[in-house]
Amino acid sequence: MTRPKISHRPSICFRPILPSDLTILEQLHTEVFPIRYEPEFFQHVVSGNDIVSWAAIDRGRPNGNGDELIGFVTARIVLAKESEIGDLLRYDPSRPDQTLLYILTLGVVDTYRNLGVASSLIREVIRYASSVRTCRAVYLHVISYNIAAIQLYKKMSFRCIRRLQGFYFINGQHYDSYLFVYYVNGGRSPCSPLELAAAVLAYMRSGLKSMASRLRKKDDDLVKWPKCKEAHSLVSTQSKKNLTAECGGYECV
């Protein structure tokens, strides 16, 4: 399908979302997203109640529509220790005031896509998060089939750190989600690739020592073991199972 073209020279500006944007904000969410949002969500957005937001407008639009939304982004500040990525963030647990900024929704009117509007809105979010002294990261979820959004966040240096199976439930069907993070103000992953490899090796070494200790105890109790065949299988299976539980859920970056 051919995307409709703009017949004028756009002049894109950004401002906070206002109470007067309520109707168009609800309409755009209905058009952009496959899930429905409760009326209370939009009331919180336009009133600024626990939610920060930015509107993209085109001052160059004719017929007096220059202040009407052509794009939007909404976000909420959450405490780092209470977030779902607390285990993926290196921060000082003795400082309970440390926060994250979670992007709730981001959308652009079809006519204005591929003009850099979404990128500019994300930069507004990052700029705001960087200005909050206690904020350590911006994060969000992307549904697995939204390839354009995934490519956009990767291009803007967000890191994909986890895949959540069945995160979304839309029209009776489950869809996976990717979790993206952009670190600010010194925030970073708690483990580098080198630290992750060292942790895996230490875990395997600890598991082997524990198994050897149990085998020696069995020998002391005069319990006969077969010729190491089952013992090898047990070590291998247990190690693989536990490593999958520890490391298979996400990638440390």
RAFENTA-V108136 format. One record per residue. RES is the residue in one letter. PSI is psi as a letter, one per 40 degrees, with the letter a starting at -180 (999 if undefined). Layout:
res: {RES | RES}
psi: {PSI | PSI}
This chain:
res: {M | T | R | P | K | I | S | H | R | P | S | I | C | F | R | P | I | L | P | S | D | L | T | I | L | E | Q | L | H | T | E | V | F | P | I | R | Y | E | P | E | F | F | Q | H | V | V | S | G | N | D | I | V | S | W | A | A | I | D | R | G | R | P | N | G | N | G | D | E | L | I | G | F | V | T | A | R | I | V | L | A | K | E | S | E | I | G | D | L | L | R | Y | D | P | S | R | P | D | Q | T | L | L | Y | I | L | T | L | G | V | V | D | T | Y | R | N | L | G | V | A | S | S | L | I | R | E | V | I | R | Y | A | S | S | V | R | T | C | R | A | V | Y | L | H | V | I | S | Y | N | I | A | A | I | Q | L | Y | K | K | M | S | F | R | C | I | R | R | L | Q | G | F | Y | F | I | N | G | Q | H | Y | D | S | Y | L | F | V | Y | Y | V | N | G | G | R | S | P | C | S | P | L | E | L | A | A | A | V | L | A | Y | M | R | S | G | L | K | S | M | A | S | R | L | R | K | K | D | D | D | L | V | K | W | P | K | C | K | E | A | H | S | L | V | S | T | Q | S | K | K | N | L | T | A | E | C | G | G | Y | E | C | V}
psi: {h | h | h | i | i | h | e | i | h | i | g | h | i | i | i | i | h | i | d | e | e | d | d | d | d | d | d | d | d | d | d | d | i | e | i | i | i | i | d | d | d | d | d | d | d | d | e | f | g | e | h | i | i | i | i | h | i | h | e | e | h | i | f | f | e | e | e | i | h | e | i | i | h | i | i | h | h | i | h | d | e | e | i | e | e | d | e | e | h | h | i | h | e | e | g | e | e | h | i | i | h | h | h | d | i | h | i | h | h | d | d | e | i | f | e | e | d | d | d | d | d | d | d | d | d | d | d | d | d | d | e | h | d | e | h | e | i | h | i | i | i | h | i | d | e | g | d | d | d | d | d | d | d | d | d | e | e | i | h | h | e | i | h | h | h | f | d | i | h | h | f | e | i | i | i | i | i | i | h | i | i | h | i | i | f | e | i | i | i | e | h | i | d | d | d | d | d | d | d | d | d | d | d | d | d | d | d | d | d | d | d | d | d | d | d | d | d | d | d | d | e | f | h | h | i | i | g | e | d | d | d | d | d | d | d | d | d | d | d | d | d | d | d | d | d | d | e | e | d | i | h | h | 999}
